[in-house]
């Protein structure tokens, strides 16, 4: 059910006022849910997918979402998902935990089929008031850090053996302008500023 939880979270949406919606339909899994192969529930709950076909692997995600959504929102299943997670956390094997938490798996399978055909599903809105207001602190860059930032971005995009040294020269020039900037002093010793140059090329540069 790990993939089911992931699919459940994949449809979360965020409003401008800070509210969060959970549980919206995973439309991107509808093809597999309605027209693809359906993985048997016991196999899905066993979490052992090593030998399944590619067609059934899609069901891990689509049917996993359906199962997670059903166990989250169905009133008659209240508390079962929490118990299932608790059992797994205590070391019970996934399929055994499912049998203990959900009861008759054949009945659960029938419930899932009916749930898949519903025209509407429940969703959860978490209001902005639920979340504590974050304390945001903005620290301006020092003059030296601001001057070198474009070069640092260039290095992150990528440098090669021809462009690395000219870039490092520019950084050293900026360091010379701001000798007491601690952020600048930490830059050049890091190998992230230079590509991995072979020992032969280093010798060629130094003449050694």
C-alpha positions in Angstrom: 0.0 0.0 0.0 3.0 2.3 0.0 2.3 3.3 -3.6 -1.4 3.8 -2.7 -0.4 6.4 -0.1 1.9 8.1 -2.7 -0.9 8.2 -5.2 -3.2 9.6 -2.6 -0.8 12.4 -1.9 -0.2 13.1 -5.6 -3.6 14.7 -6.0 -3.3 17.1 -3.1 -4.0 20.7 -4.1 -3.2 23.9 -2.4 -5.4 27.0 -2.4 -4.2 30.6 -2.4 -5.7 31.1 1.1 -3.5 28.3 2.5 -6.2 25.5 2.5 -5.2 22.0 1.4 -7.4 19.5 -0.3 -6.7 15.8 0.1 -8.4 12.8 -1.6 -9.1 14.1 -5.1 -9.5 11.4 -7.7 -6.3 10.1 -9.3 -7.4 10.7 -12.8 -4.0 9.6 -14.2 -4.8 6.1 -12.9 -8.3 5.8 -14.4 -7.2 3.8 -17.5 -5.6 1.1 -15.4 -8.4 1.1 -12.9 -11.2 0.7 -15.4 -9.7 -1.1 -18.3 -6.4 -2.6 -17.1 -5.6 -5.9 -15.4 -6.8 -5.9 -11.8 -4.3 -7.3 -9.2 -5.9 -9.7 -6.7 -6.3 -8.0 -3.4 -4.2 -10.5 -1.4 -1.3 -10.0 -3.9 -1.7 -6.2 -3.6 -1.6 -6.4 0.2 1.3 -8.9 0.3 3.6 -6.1 -1.0 5.4 -8.8 -3.0 5.4 -7.6 -6.7 8.6 -9.2 -7.9 7.0 -11.7 -10.2 4.0 -9.7 -11.5 3.5 -8.8 -15.1 3.8 -5.2 -16.4 0.0 -5.0 -16.7 -0.5 -5.9 -13.1 2.2 -3.5 -11.9 0.0 -0.6 -13.0 -2.6 -2.0 -10.7 -0.2 -1.5 -7.8 -0.7 2.2 -8.2 -4.3 2.5 -9.4 -5.8 -0.1 -7.1 -3.5 1.0 -4.4 -4.9 4.5 -4.6 -8.5 3.1 -4.6 -7.8 1.0 -1.5 -6.1 3.8 0.4 -8.9 6.2 -0.5 -11.6 3.8 0.6 -10.0 3.0 3.9 -9.4 6.7 4.6 -12.9 7.9 3.9 -15.4 5.0 4.3 -17.1 5.4 7.7 -17.5 1.7 8.1 -13.8 1.3 7.9 -12.9 3.9 10.4 -9.7 3.1 12.4 -8.8 0.1 10.3 -6.0 1.8 8.3 -4.4 3.1 11.5 -4.5 -0.4 13.0 -3.0 -1.8 9.8 -0.1 0.7 10.0 0.4 0.0 13.7 0.5 -3.8 13.1 3.1 -3.4 10.4 5.1 -1.1 12.6 5.1 -3.8 15.3 6.6 -6.3 12.8 3.6 -8.2 11.5 3.8 -9.2 7.8 1.8 -6.9 5.5 -0.8 -9.6 4.5 -1.3 -10.8 8.0 -1.7 -7.3 9.2 -4.3 -6.7 6.5 -6.3 -9.7 7.6 -6.2 -8.7 11.2 -7.1 -5.0 10.5 -9.6 -5.3 7.6 -11.2 -8.7 8.3 -12.6 -10.7 5.4 -10.5 -9.7 2.4 -13.1 -11.1 0.0 -15.7 -8.7 1.4 -13.1 -5.9 1.2 -12.6 -6.8 -2.4 -16.3 -6.5 -3.1 -16.4 -3.2 -1.3 -13.6 -1.9 -3.5 -15.4 -2.9 -6.7 -18.5 -1.0 -5.6 -16.4 2.0 -4.4 -14.7 2.2 -7.8 -18.1 2.6 -9.5 -19.3 5.4 -7.3 -20.0 8.6 -9.1 -18.7 10.7 -6.3 -16.0 10.3 -3.7 -15.2 12.2 -0.4 -12.4 14.6 -0.1 -10.9 16.4 2.9 -10.3 20.1 3.1 -7.7 21.2 5.7 -8.4 24.9 6.5 -5.5 27.4 6.7 -6.1 27.8 10.5 -4.9 24.2 11.0 -1.4 25.2 10.0 0.7 27.4 12.3 1.9 30.6 10.7 5.5 30.1 9.7 8.1 32.5 11.0 10.0 33.7 7.9 13.3 35.4 8.2 14.9 36.9 5.1 18.7 37.5 5.4 20.1 39.6 2.6 23.3 38.4 0.9 26.5 40.1 1.7 28.0 42.3 -1.1 30.6 39.6 -1.8 28.0 36.8 -1.9 25.7 38.8 -4.2 28.6 39.5 -6.6 29.6 35.8 -6.8 26.1 34.3 -7.0 25.8 34.4 -10.8 29.1 32.5 -11.1 27.9 30.0 -8.5 24.7 29.4 -10.5 26.8 29.0 -13.7 28.9 26.3 -11.9 25.7 24.5 -10.8 24.5 24.5 -14.4 27.7 22.8 -15.4 31.3 23.6 -16.2 33.8 21.5 -18.2 37.6 21.3 -18.3 37.8 24.4 -20.5 35.4 26.7 -18.6 36.2 25.7 -15.0 39.5 27.6 -14.6 38.2 30.9 -16.1 35.2 30.7 -13.8 37.5 30.1 -10.8 39.6 33.1 -11.8 36.6 35.3 -11.7 35.7 33.9 -8.2 39.2 34.6 -7.0 38.9 38.2 -8.2 35.7 38.7 -6.3 37.3 37.1 -3.2 40.2 39.6 -3.5 37.6 42.5 -3.5 35.9 41.1 -0.4 38.7 39.5 1.6 36.8 39.4 4.9 33.6 37.8 3.5 33.4 34.4 5.3 31.0 32.9 2.6 33.4 33.7 -0.2 36.3 32.2 1.7 34.5 28.9 1.8 33.9 28.6 -1.9 37.0 27.7 -3.8 38.2 24.9 -1.6 35.1 23.0 -2.4 35.6 20.7 -5.4 32.0 21.5 -6.5 33.6 24.6 -8.3 35.9 22.5 -10.4 35.2 19.4 -12.6 37.0 16.2 -12.0 40.2 16.7 -13.9 42.5 13.8 -14.5 46.1 13.8 -13.1 47.5 13.9 -16.6 45.7 17.2 -17.3 46.8 18.7 -14.1 50.4 17.7 -14.9 50.0 19.3 -18.4 49.0 22.5 -16.8 51.8 22.6 -14.2 54.4 21.2 -16.5 55.2 18.5 -13.9 
